[in-house]
């Protein structure tokens, strides 16, 4: 176990994940939104990159 001083100096946040959330791991909660997002990603294009000369 870390001391309080070590935890305070750490850059990582202290987070405890609720184990009851495991029931949602492989479920799609919003299938309509997922389908719409996948369709948008299929047709999306990346912006052109401008070259910077120095």
N, C-alpha and C positions, 0 to 999 in steps of 0.2 A: 504494500500500500504506500502511496506517495504521501509526503507531508504536505501541509497546507501551503508552505512556502514554495515547494516545487510546483504545485498546481497553479499558484498565482503567477509564477514566472513563465509557465507554459503558454504557448501561442494557440494551442488547440483548445476549442471550446469543450466544456464538460457537458456531455449529453447522455441521458439515459433513454434508450428506446423502449417503448412499451411493447412487451411481448405479445399482447393481444392483437397487434397490427399484423402479425404473421398470417392471419386468416385472409388477408387481402393480397398476398404476394402474387398469386397466379390468376387473379380475377381481373377482368376488364370491367371497370365500374361504369364507364361512359362509352359504350360501343359506337354510338353515333358520332361523338366528337373524335374518337380514335380514327374512324373511317374517313372523316372529313380532313383530319390532320394528315393522314397518310396520302390522301389524294392531293392535297396541297404540296406535300413534299415531293411527290412524283413529278409535278409540273414546275416546281420552283427552279429558278436559275440563280446561280451565284453572280454577284455584281462583278464587273470587270475590274481587274486590278490595274491601278495606274503605277507605272514605274517612276520611281523618284531617282533622279540623277543628281549626284553631288559633285 
